[in-house]
Amino acid sequence: MIEKVPTKSLPLTGIDALLSEARNLSQFKDVALLTNKACVTVKGIPTAYALGEILKDNLQCLFSPEHGWSAKGEDGKDVSNEVDSRLNKKVYSLYGALFDENLSRLNDIKTLIIDIQDVGVRCYTFAATCAKVLDYLSTLEKPPAILICDRPNPLGKTVKGPSFNPNRQSLVQYLNVPFQHGQTVGTLLTRYNASLIKPVSLKVIPHKDEFYPFKHRWVAPSPALPNWTSVLLYPGLVLLEGVVLSLGRGTDKPFSSLGAPHLDTTKLLKSLGTIQGISATPLTFTPQSSVFQNKTCQGIEFQITNLKNVQSYDLGLQLIRTLSKIDPDFQWVQNKEKGSYWIDALLGSSDFRLSL
């Protein structure tokens, strides 16, 4: 029996268009698939299982990005290779220590199908991982053809934040787009491929529907983004990763809450004042992982009250400015060995940090 994701209502995406041409799909040979279990068809079936039924032995292997094949791995942790027992196929990691080694698995592949759910923010690593795959494939004498099953950007076409800084390129600042870029993976990779000295053969199968937050079902591509509130607040709250603070990882409110054992919640709420489209209320929580693990934190929880008025990126900057003024224990997350700051890596510049 094929595993299904409970559906409220899922959008029609590129994988559904591809599956509608099943007769043509059966002609593909030596296929690899870059995806995870969170990428599902409109019927809630994981892409790999839906394609596996058609491709059978022509599906050679799978590749997974950050958070692994299950899409439930911890943020920033190396992903191991594994085997999907249902498909009896190897799943090769494209995140962490095994990335470079596993790229060579693509040498004998004739078609690489990509189906991955990005979240519309430059620092989210999925699109950058795909771009690095294109970098490698462009060096091969006979690279596989790329087929991208596109998915809608959950944040729509809104563009916010600083542009790309080539002097600070990293996995969280890899593509030449604004911080909140308003593009789909298909568009991002098409433009990136065109910029390569030796572009590869790439075709995008467009999605049919857009996302309608809170109306469409959201399937979490990582543990930190389990629901629409987390997704819609992510462009701003992810900036708080540059500060020593819990963002609710290890709780049921990741990226919709923040806190620390020492935080003066009353003072913070008063200083923030009214936030357009968002309510903020006191919250006490104990993260089971990540920053301040197993420590009781005083903080606040955010809820969206008017989606049209939400300005997540601006809220993130406002929160950092406010915390830097009212919190005597305010600290930037810093790699002391390298003398670098995580907020600079996220934004691609030290300008914001130095302005405070």
N, C-alpha and C positions, 0 to 999 in steps of 0.2 A: 504494500500500500504506500502511495506517495505521500510524503509529509506535506502538510498544508499549513499555511499561516492563517489564523482566524481573520476574516475580512470584514471591515466596516464598509469600505468601498475603496478599491485600489485603482490608480490611474492606468490607462493603457500606455505602455511604454514600448521602446524599440524591440524588446524581446518578444512581445506579443505579435508585432508585425513580422518578425523573423520566423516565429513558429507557424504563422499563417501560410508560410511558403515551405512547408515541411518536405514537399516533393523535391524542391531544389536543395534543401539542407542535406538530404540523404546522399547527395553527390560529393559533399565535402570529405576530404581525406586528411588524415594527420592533423587533427584539430586540437588546439589547447584553449582553455577558457580561463580568463582572469575575472574572478567574481568572489562572492561569499554567500553564505546562506541567507543573508538579509535581502538579497536581490531576488525578487519573486515575480511571477507572472501576475496578470490580472486575476487569476484564479487562486493566487496565494501559494503556488508551487515554486520552490526554489529553482532558479534558472538552470542550474547544473543538472537537476533531476529531469526537468522538462526536455532539455537538449539531449541528455544522456539516453533517454528513451528512443530518440530518433537517430542519433549519431552512433550509438552502441560502440563497437570497437574502433570506430573512426575518431572517437574522443580519446586522445592519448593521455591527457593529464590536466590538472587544474593548478591555478596559481592564486594565492590569496595575499591581500595587502595587510596593512596594520590591523590589529585586532583579530587576525587569523580567519580561518575558514568558517568558524562558528560565528564570527562578528561579535564575540563576547570577551575577547582577550583584553587584558589591562592596557591602558594607555601607555605608549612609549616603551613597552616591553618587547624584546625580541620574539619573533614568531617562529615556531619550529615547523619542520616538514611533518606531514601526517598522511594518513590514508583514509579516504571516505569509504566506509565498509559497504554502503549501499551501492555505490557505483563501482567499488573495487578499483578506484583510481587514486594515484598519488596526488597529493596537494602540496605544491612547492611554495615555500615562503618567499615573499617579495618585500619583507620588512625586517630590518635588523642585520645580524651577522651573516645570514645565509643569502642575502640579496644578490651580491655579485656572482657567487657560485651558481645560484639557481638560474641566472639569466642564460647560461649556456644550454639549459634544457630547451630553449627556444630554437636552437640551431637547426634542428631537423623538422620543425613544425611548418606546415604549409599555410595554415590559417590560424590566426589568434583572434578569438572573439572576446570582446571586453564588455562586461555588463556590471557596472558599479554605481552605487548611489553616493554622489558627492553632496555636500551640504552648502555649497555656495560661498565658502570662505577660503582664502588663499592658503592659510596655515593648515587646513584639513588635508591630510597626506595622500588621500586616494588618487586625485588627479595628478599630483606630482610624481607619485609612483608610476603611473601609466606613462607620463612624459619621459621618465628615466628609462622605461622599457623601450620607448621609441628611440631614445638616444642609442641604446645598444643595438637595436634592430637595424638602424641606419648604417651601422658599420659592417653588416654582413653582406657577403656577395649576393646571396639569394635570400633576402628576408621574407618571412611569411607575410601574406596579405592580412591587413587588420580590418576587422568588422566591429564597429562600436554600436551596441544597442543602447541608444540614448535614453536618458531619464530626465524628467523635469527638475529644475533647480527649486528646492523647497522654499527658498527665500525670494523667488521671482527674479525680476530684472533690476532690482535696486542695486546701485553701485555706491560704495562708501569706503572711505579710508585712503591711506597713502598708496601711491603707485609702487611698482616693483623697483627695487634697488639692486642692480647687477653686482654691486660690490659686496653685498651681504647675502648672496645666494645660498640657500640651504633647502632641506626638504620642506620646511615650513614657509619658505619664500623662494619658490622655484620657478613659477610661471609669471610671465610678464603681464600681470593683471592687477587691478586694485585689490585692496584687502578683501572687501566684499565685492565680488566680481560680476554677479548677475548673469553668469553664463552656465551652460550645461557642459558636461564632460565631453560630449561630442564636439561642441564648438571650441572648447579649450584645446583639445588635442588636434583638431583640424588645423587651427592656427599655429599651434606649436610645431606640428609636422611640417607645415609650409616654411617655417623658419630654419629648418635643418639644412645642412649643406647637401645631404642626400636624403630627401624625403622618401618615405615608404608608401606602398599602396595602401590607402586608407579610405574606407567607406563608412558613413554614418547612417544608421537606420533611425530616423527621427521618432520621437515619442508622439503619441496622439493627444494626450491630455496634459493639462497643467495640474499642479497640486493646489488644492484648496484647503489651507490649514484648518484643522479641527473637523473638517467634513470628510476629507479622505483619510483612510487608514495610514498611519505612519509605521513602517517597519524599521526598527532601530538598527543602524549600520554599525553602532558601537555602544558599549554600556553607558557612555556618558550622555547619549542623546536618545533616551527611551520614549520621549513623547514630544508633542508639538511645542509645548512651552519651552522645553530645553533647546529645541532646534531654533526657534524664533529668537531666543535670547542669546544664543551662542555667539553671534558676531561681536557682541559687546562683552559678555562675561568671560569669553576665552582670553581676553586681554588681561583679566585678573590672574591668569596663570603666571604672569610676570611679577606677581606680588606674593609674599608668604601668607597664604590664605587658603582655607578650604572652600572649594566651589561645589561642595555636596557630593563629590565622588565618594563612593562607598555608602551612599544613602539612596533613598528613593526620590531624591530631588536634585540630581546633578544638573548643573548649569541653570538651575532656577532658584538657587540659594547660595549664600556665602556666609562665612563666619570664621571665628578663631577663639581660642579659650579666653583671650584677653580683651576681646572687642567690646566696646561700649555701644551697645545696640541703640539705646535711647538717643545718644548723641549723634550717631550715624543717621538715623531716621530723620531727626530734626534738621540736620545739615543738608540732607538730600532734598527735603521738601516734597512737593508734588512732582510725580514723574508721569509724563504724558503716556496714556494708554496702559499704565502698569501700576499695580498696587504693591506695596512693600509692607510686610508685617514681621514682628519679632519671631524668632525661631531658635529653639535650642535643639542641637542634634549632636550625634556622636558618629563620625565617619568610621566605617569598618575597613577602609583602605585609603591610600594616598595621603595627602597632607593632613596632619593632626590625627592620624589613625588612632582609634580607641580613646581619644580625648574629647571631653565634652566641650562643644563650641557654642558660643553665643553669636547669633547672627540674624539674618533676615531672609525671608522667603519672598520671591517675586511671583506675581500672577498677572496674566495678561487680561486687561479689562476692556480694551478697545484696540483691536488688531490694527486698524487703519492709522492709529496715532503712535504706534510703537517705533522707536528709533533706537534699536539695540546697540549699534556701534557707538552712538553718542552717549548712551547710558554707561557703557564700559569706561569711556574716558572720564565721564563725570564721577563715577565711583572711585577711580584711582585718584583723581584730583582731591576728592573729599577725604578719602582715607589718609592721604599724605599730609593733610592739614590737621585732622582730628585725632589720629591714632599715634600715640607716642612710640608704639612698637612697629610702626610701618617699616617694611623691608622689601627691597627688590629681590627677586630670585636671581642669584648670581652664580656663575661658574668662576670661582675664585682662581682656579688654575689658569684659565684662559683669559680672565679679566673681562668677561662678557656678561651681558644681561639678557635674560630671556625675553623681556618686553621689546628689546631692540631687535631680536631675531624675529619675533612675531610681526612687528611693524616694518621691519627692514630699515630702521633708522633709529638713532639715539635722540632725535629732536624732541620727541614728546617727553621722554624721561628727563632730559636736561632742562626742559621748560618749567619743571615743578620746583 
